[in-house]
């Protein structure tokens, strides 16, 4: 058997396996974060609230000055944090207009009250929530279990302690 036939067959088998994997992922219940229910999204539907942080521990696990990296993103820091929110705990109102983030819910269930959704959004363990420009919100742990979130964000002001 020639080398090109083996290579071609190997590629076809690899593509078939990749297609099967993609198909199974598409039909499984993936770890997509809770979203605003259909028809409930609209700009500024929820006004800002002035809740203080309650029952929240925010620990920075690491950070990187992005200006000193090959990407050379001036005046930006990549930060990775662990937030622990006790039952009844509140993460106060904050905006992501200048601080994109990815939030991974490691444990528990937490409710988000977003400025652009008229209904509360529930986030469960195993989900990832992207937070981008246009996102302003606050979160509350309505359950009986402590919630643990891991947060990767890019912030401009290292003295900005918004959650």
Secondary structure, 3 states (H helix, E strand, C coil): CCHHHHHHHHHHHHHHHHHHHHHHHHHCCCCECCCCCCCCECCCCCCCCCCCCEEEEEEEEEEEEHHHCCCCCCCCEEEEEEEEEEEEEEEEEEECCCCCEEEEEEECEEEEEECCECCCEEEECCCEEEECCCCEEEEECCCCCCEEEEEEEEECCCCCCCC
